[in-house]
Amino acid sequence: MSEIAELETEIRSQIDGASDEAALEKVRIASLGKKGSISAMMKTLGKMTPEERKVMGPALNGLKVSITDAIAGRKQVLGKAAIEARLVNETLDVTLPLRPSPAQVGRIHPITQVTDEITAIFADMGFSIAEGPDIETDYYNFTALNFPEGHPAREMHDTFFFNEGEDGKRKVLRTHTSPVQIHTMESQEPPIRIVIPGKTYRCDSDATHSPMFHQLEGLVVDKKSNIGNLKWVLEEFAKAFFEVDQVGMRFRPSFFPFTEPSLELDIQCDRSGKEVKFGEGSDWMEVLGCGMVHPNVLRAGGLDPDVYQGFAWGIGIDRLAMLKYGMPDLREFFDADVRWMDHYGFRPLDMPTLFGGLST
């Protein structure tokens, strides 16, 4: 019995001296593990006489329970001490401001915002969105749109050409989104009412021009479309986009290979101050080109110009963004400057809607 008492004293001393839970676990294994000191003594019970077992059995079991309880108690104390030490070392200053969420920090690029605004306006008029490839054949980019051979737009100084393919023909980066008009007419029966937003490419670069820019075209084809419908659509668009009740419009004759007659649209504005104000003043600003779809373009799309007629227009999305939100240099749109985005970008959750305002 003295041996058991001595063992208990020794183990309790080790338990009390354990500085952390890892050290305490070593004491548990050394005493209660398969090869531990208490387990070793328990194995000797089989060699004892029945009288000895009656005495030593309860004593060893009592020792085992006592040590188990002591280890559990010490573990609880060490665990509480560890938590307190962690709270002291890992302090959190609750007076610091919260880090802004991604929705607060992130910004929508003005091009994306303006594209959403324009498509929201035309969607409300019943137009659907059409898209097409950035890489086009010469036929879809020029020939089907009534560009004659030798037209300046076909030259290297204005268009990005690819190397010749196996068929000896060279594809191009589309110079406008107009090829989608032909693709749509080939695949869809009139009436057609579409807008076509997308990237376009031309060899040009300065404060108001970029080698890659964004354009949105509109196309209406049916049996009764006319230039009066075209004027109404563009007037409603201008009022909604520039958020004015009335807007003065001036159509000037122009020339585009794919429309006849062709028109340039000027919008009434006031440029006397630092900002351009639309719907007032005595100045005029050109904003887009438009016209009635040329019969040759209808034929290229597989439609009979004696049955169908249509109108189309093209808008520079980048330029409209500059006009509406006051960006002075187009090149900054593509510089990936975070400071510029912080200033001109839009909050992600502010989606443009006609009933809530487009720029609120």
C-alpha positions as CSV (number, residue, x, y, z in Angstrom):
1,M,0.0,0.0,0.0
2,S,2.9,2.3,0.7
3,E,4.0,1.8,-2.9
4,I,0.7,2.9,-4.2
5,A,0.7,6.0,-2.0
6,E,4.2,6.9,-3.1
7,L,3.2,6.5,-6.8
8,E,0.1,8.7,-6.3
9,T,2.2,11.3,-4.7
10,E,4.8,11.3,-7.5
11,I,2.1,11.4,-10.3
12,R,0.2,14.2,-8.6
13,S,3.4,16.2,-8.3
14,Q,3.9,15.7,-12.0
15,I,0.3,16.8,-12.7
16,D,0.7,19.9,-10.6
17,G,4.0,20.7,-12.4
18,A,2.6,20.4,-15.9
19,S,2.9,23.9,-17.4
20,D,0.6,23.3,-20.4
21,E,-1.8,20.7,-21.9
22,A,1.0,19.1,-23.9
23,A,3.0,18.4,-20.7
24,L,-0.1,17.2,-19.0
25,E,-0.8,14.7,-21.8
26,K,2.7,13.2,-21.3
27,V,2.0,12.7,-17.6
28,R,-1.3,11.0,-18.5
29,I,0.4,8.6,-21.0
30,A,3.2,7.9,-18.5
31,S,0.7,6.9,-15.8
32,L,-2.4,5.7,-17.5
33,G,-1.2,4.6,-20.9
34,K,-0.8,1.0,-22.0
35,K,2.8,1.1,-20.7
36,G,2.2,3.6,-17.9
37,S,3.1,3.0,-14.3
38,I,-0.4,2.5,-13.0
39,S,-1.2,0.1,-15.9
40,A,1.9,-1.8,-15.1
41,M,0.8,-2.3,-11.5
42,M,-2.7,-3.3,-12.7
43,K,-1.1,-6.1,-14.7
44,T,0.4,-7.7,-11.6
45,L,-3.0,-8.4,-10.1
46,G,-3.1,-11.7,-12.0
47,K,-0.1,-13.0,-10.1
48,M,-1.4,-12.2,-6.7
49,T,-3.3,-14.5,-4.3
50,P,-7.0,-13.9,-4.0
51,E,-6.5,-12.3,-0.6
52,E,-3.9,-9.9,-2.0
53,R,-6.2,-9.1,-5.0
54,K,-9.0,-8.2,-2.6
55,V,-6.8,-5.5,-1.1
56,M,-4.7,-4.3,-4.1
57,G,-7.5,-4.4,-6.7
58,P,-9.7,-1.7,-5.0
59,A,-6.6,0.3,-4.1
60,L,-5.3,0.3,-7.7
61,N,-8.7,1.1,-9.1
62,G,-9.0,4.0,-6.6
63,L,-5.6,5.2,-7.7
64,K,-6.6,5.1,-11.3
65,V,-9.8,7.1,-10.7
66,S,-8.0,9.6,-8.5
67,I,-5.3,10.3,-11.0
68,T,-7.8,10.5,-13.9
69,D,-9.8,13.1,-11.9
70,A,-6.7,15.0,-11.1
71,I,-5.6,15.1,-14.7
72,A,-9.1,16.3,-15.8
73,G,-9.1,19.0,-13.2
74,R,-5.6,20.2,-14.1
75,K,-6.5,20.2,-17.8
76,Q,-9.5,22.5,-17.1
77,V,-7.3,24.9,-15.2
78,L,-4.6,24.9,-17.9
79,G,-7.2,25.4,-20.6
80,K,-8.7,28.4,-18.9
81,A,-5.2,29.9,-18.4
82,A,-4.4,29.4,-22.1
83,I,-7.6,31.2,-23.1
84,E,-6.8,34.1,-20.8
85,A,-3.3,34.3,-22.1
86,R,-4.6,34.3,-25.7
87,L,-7.1,37.1,-24.9
88,V,-4.3,39.2,-23.5
89,N,-1.9,38.6,-26.5
90,E,-4.5,38.8,-29.3
91,T,-6.3,42.0,-28.4
92,L,-8.7,43.5,-30.8
93,D,-9.3,47.3,-30.8
94,V,-13.0,47.6,-31.3
95,T,-12.7,51.3,-31.7
96,L,-11.0,50.8,-35.1
97,P,-13.3,51.3,-38.1
98,L,-14.4,48.3,-40.1
99,R,-12.7,47.5,-43.3
100,P,-15.0,48.4,-46.2
101,S,-16.7,45.5,-48.0
102,P,-15.8,44.6,-51.6
103,A,-19.2,46.1,-52.7
104,Q,-18.1,49.5,-51.2
105,V,-14.6,49.4,-52.6
106,G,-15.3,48.0,-56.0
107,R,-16.4,50.2,-58.9
108,I,-18.2,49.6,-62.2
109,H,-16.3,51.0,-65.2
110,P,-18.1,53.9,-66.8
111,I,-18.2,52.0,-70.2
112,T,-20.1,49.2,-68.5
113,Q,-22.4,51.7,-66.7
114,V,-23.2,53.6,-69.9
115,T,-23.7,50.4,-71.9
116,D,-26.2,49.3,-69.3
117,E,-27.9,52.7,-69.4
118,I,-28.3,52.7,-73.2
119,T,-29.5,49.1,-73.4
120,A,-32.0,49.7,-70.6
121,I,-33.5,52.6,-72.6
122,F,-33.8,50.6,-75.8
123,A,-35.0,47.5,-74.0
124,D,-37.9,49.6,-72.6
125,M,-38.7,50.5,-76.2
126,G,-38.9,46.8,-77.1
127,F,-35.4,46.2,-78.5
128,S,-33.4,43.1,-77.9
129,I,-29.6,42.8,-77.6
130,A,-27.6,41.1,-80.4
131,E,-23.9,40.3,-80.4
132,G,-21.3,39.0,-82.9
133,P,-17.6,38.1,-83.2
134,D,-14.9,40.6,-82.9
135,I,-13.0,39.0,-85.8
136,E,-14.9,39.2,-89.1
137,T,-14.4,38.4,-92.7
138,D,-14.0,41.1,-95.3
139,Y,-17.4,40.2,-96.6
140,Y,-19.3,40.9,-93.4
141,N,-17.3,43.9,-92.4
142,F,-17.2,45.6,-95.8
143,T,-18.8,44.0,-98.8
144,A,-22.2,43.1,-97.3
145,L,-22.4,46.6,-95.9
146,N,-22.1,48.2,-99.4
147,F,-18.5,49.3,-99.0
148,P,-17.2,49.5,-102.6
149,E,-13.8,48.2,-103.6
150,G,-11.1,50.9,-103.0
151,H,-13.1,52.5,-100.1
152,P,-10.6,54.2,-97.7
153,A,-11.9,52.1,-94.8
154,R,-10.5,49.0,-96.5
155,E,-7.0,50.3,-96.3
156,M,-4.3,49.2,-93.9
157,H,-4.0,52.7,-92.3
158,D,-7.6,52.5,-91.0
159,T,-8.2,48.7,-90.4
160,F,-6.4,46.0,-88.4
161,F,-5.9,43.1,-90.9
162,F,-4.8,39.5,-90.0
163,N,-2.4,37.5,-92.0
164,E,-3.7,35.6,-95.0
165,G,-5.4,32.3,-94.2
166,E,-5.1,29.1,-96.2
167,D,-7.8,30.3,-98.5
168,G,-5.7,33.4,-99.3
169,K,-8.2,35.8,-97.6
170,R,-7.5,38.1,-94.7
171,K,-9.8,38.5,-91.7
172,V,-10.1,41.8,-89.8
173,L,-10.8,43.1,-86.4
174,R,-14.3,44.6,-87.0
175,T,-14.2,48.3,-87.5
176,H,-17.9,48.7,-86.4
177,T,-20.6,46.5,-85.0
178,S,-22.6,46.7,-88.3
179,P,-21.7,43.1,-89.4
180,V,-24.1,41.9,-86.7
181,Q,-26.9,43.5,-88.7
182,I,-26.1,41.1,-91.6
183,H,-25.8,38.1,-89.3
184,T,-29.2,38.9,-87.7
185,M,-31.0,39.5,-91.0
186,E,-29.6,36.1,-92.3
187,S,-30.9,34.2,-89.2
188,Q,-34.0,36.1,-88.2
189,E,-37.3,36.9,-90.0
190,P,-38.5,40.5,-89.7
191,P,-39.7,42.4,-87.8
192,I,-36.2,43.0,-86.4
193,R,-35.6,45.4,-83.5
194,I,-32.1,45.0,-82.0
195,V,-29.3,47.0,-80.5
196,I,-25.7,45.8,-80.8
197,P,-23.2,46.9,-78.2
198,G,-19.6,45.7,-78.5
199,K,-15.9,46.5,-79.0
200,T,-14.6,47.8,-82.3
201,Y,-11.1,48.5,-83.6
202,R,-9.5,51.1,-85.8
203,C,-6.0,52.5,-86.3
204,D,-6.5,55.7,-84.4
205,S,-5.3,57.1,-81.1
206,D,-5.6,60.5,-79.5
207,A,-7.5,62.3,-76.7
208,T,-10.9,61.5,-78.4
209,H,-10.0,58.3,-80.3
210,S,-8.7,54.9,-79.3
211,P,-7.5,51.8,-81.3
212,M,-10.1,49.8,-79.4
213,F,-13.4,51.5,-78.5
214,H,-17.0,50.7,-77.9
215,Q,-20.0,51.2,-80.2
216,L,-23.7,50.5,-80.1
217,E,-25.8,50.2,-83.2
218,G,-29.5,49.9,-83.6
219,L,-31.4,48.2,-86.4
220,V,-35.1,48.1,-87.2
221,V,-36.4,46.2,-90.2
222,D,-40.1,45.7,-91.1
223,K,-42.5,46.5,-93.9
224,K,-43.5,50.0,-92.7
225,S,-40.5,51.5,-90.8
226,N,-39.7,55.0,-91.9
227,I,-37.5,58.0,-91.1
228,G,-40.2,59.4,-88.8
229,N,-39.9,56.3,-86.7
230,L,-36.1,56.8,-86.6
231,K,-36.4,60.4,-85.4
232,W,-38.9,59.4,-82.7
233,V,-36.7,56.6,-81.4
234,L,-33.6,58.8,-81.2
235,E,-35.4,61.6,-79.6
236,E,-36.8,59.3,-76.9
237,F,-33.3,57.9,-76.4
238,A,-31.7,61.3,-76.1
239,K,-34.3,62.5,-73.5
240,A,-33.9,59.4,-71.4
241,F,-30.1,59.2,-71.6
242,F,-29.4,62.8,-70.8
243,E,-32.3,62.9,-68.3
244,V,-34.0,66.0,-69.7
245,D,-37.7,66.5,-70.4
246,Q,-37.2,68.1,-73.9
247,V,-34.2,68.1,-76.2
248,G,-33.7,70.0,-79.5
249,M,-32.5,67.8,-82.4
250,R,-31.0,68.7,-85.7
251,F,-30.5,66.2,-88.6
252,R,-27.9,67.0,-91.2
253,P,-27.4,65.1,-94.5
254,S,-24.4,62.9,-94.6
255,F,-23.0,59.8,-96.3
256,F,-22.5,56.2,-95.1
257,P,-22.2,53.3,-97.5
258,F,-24.8,51.2,-95.6
259,T,-27.6,53.8,-95.3
260,E,-29.6,55.9,-97.9
261,P,-30.5,58.6,-97.0
262,S,-27.8,59.1,-94.3
263,L,-28.0,61.6,-91.5
264,E,-25.9,63.1,-88.7
265,L,-27.7,63.9,-85.5
266,D,-26.9,67.0,-83.5
267,I,-28.3,67.6,-80.0
268,Q,-29.0,71.0,-78.5
269,C,-26.7,71.9,-75.7
270,D,-25.1,74.7,-73.7
271,R,-21.3,74.7,-73.6
272,S,-20.8,78.1,-72.0
273,G,-19.8,76.7,-68.6
274,K,-17.5,74.0,-67.4
275,E,-20.1,71.3,-68.1
276,V,-22.1,70.5,-71.2
277,K,-25.8,70.8,-70.5
278,F,-28.2,69.2,-72.9
279,G,-31.8,70.3,-73.7
280,E,-30.9,74.0,-73.3
281,G,-28.7,76.7,-74.8
282,S,-27.9,77.6,-78.4
283,D,-25.0,75.3,-79.2
284,W,-25.2,72.0,-81.0
285,M,-23.2,68.8,-80.6
286,E,-23.0,65.8,-83.0
287,V,-23.7,62.6,-81.2
288,L,-24.4,59.9,-83.8
289,G,-24.9,58.9,-87.4
290,C,-28.1,57.2,-88.7
291,G,-30.2,56.6,-91.8
292,M,-32.5,54.3,-93.7
293,V,-30.9,50.9,-94.4
294,H,-29.5,50.8,-98.0
295,P,-31.3,48.3,-100.3
296,N,-28.0,46.6,-101.0
297,V,-27.5,45.8,-97.3
298,L,-31.0,44.3,-97.1
299,R,-30.2,42.1,-100.1
300,A,-27.0,41.0,-98.5
301,G,-29.0,40.0,-95.4
302,G,-31.3,37.9,-97.6
303,L,-34.3,40.3,-97.6
304,D,-36.2,41.8,-100.4
305,P,-35.9,45.7,-100.4
306,D,-39.2,45.9,-102.3
307,V,-41.0,44.3,-99.3
308,Y,-38.9,45.4,-96.3
309,Q,-37.2,48.6,-95.3
310,G,-35.4,49.6,-92.1
311,F,-33.4,52.2,-90.3
312,A,-30.2,52.0,-88.3
313,W,-27.9,54.2,-86.2
314,G,-24.5,54.0,-84.6
315,I,-23.4,55.5,-81.3
316,G,-19.9,55.8,-79.7
317,I,-20.4,54.5,-76.2
318,D,-17.1,55.9,-75.0
319,R,-18.0,59.4,-76.4
320,L,-21.4,59.4,-74.7
321,A,-19.8,58.5,-71.4
322,M,-17.4,61.4,-71.8
323,L,-20.2,63.8,-72.7
324,K,-22.5,62.7,-69.8
325,Y,-20.0,62.3,-67.0
326,G,-17.3,64.8,-67.9
327,M,-14.2,62.6,-68.7
328,P,-11.8,64.8,-70.7
329,D,-9.5,62.1,-72.2
330,L,-10.6,58.8,-73.8
331,R,-7.2,57.2,-73.3
332,E,-7.7,57.3,-69.5
333,F,-10.6,54.8,-69.9
334,F,-8.1,52.1,-70.6
335,D,-5.2,53.0,-68.4
336,A,-6.4,50.8,-65.5
337,D,-5.6,53.6,-63.0
338,V,-7.3,52.8,-59.7
339,R,-7.5,56.5,-58.8
340,W,-9.4,57.3,-62.0
341,M,-11.8,54.4,-61.3
342,D,-12.3,55.6,-57.7
343,H,-13.3,59.0,-59.1
344,Y,-15.3,58.1,-62.2
345,G,-16.5,54.6,-61.4
346,F,-20.0,53.6,-60.2
347,R,-21.0,51.6,-57.2
348,P,-21.7,48.0,-58.1
349,L,-25.2,47.9,-56.6
350,D,-26.4,51.0,-58.3
351,M,-28.1,49.4,-61.3
352,P,-29.5,51.8,-64.0
353,T,-33.3,51.7,-64.3
354,L,-35.6,54.0,-66.1
355,F,-38.0,54.4,-63.1
356,G,-35.1,55.2,-60.7
357,G,-33.0,57.3,-62.9
358,L,-29.9,56.3,-64.8
359,S,-27.2,58.2,-63.1
360,T,-28.5,58.5,-59.5
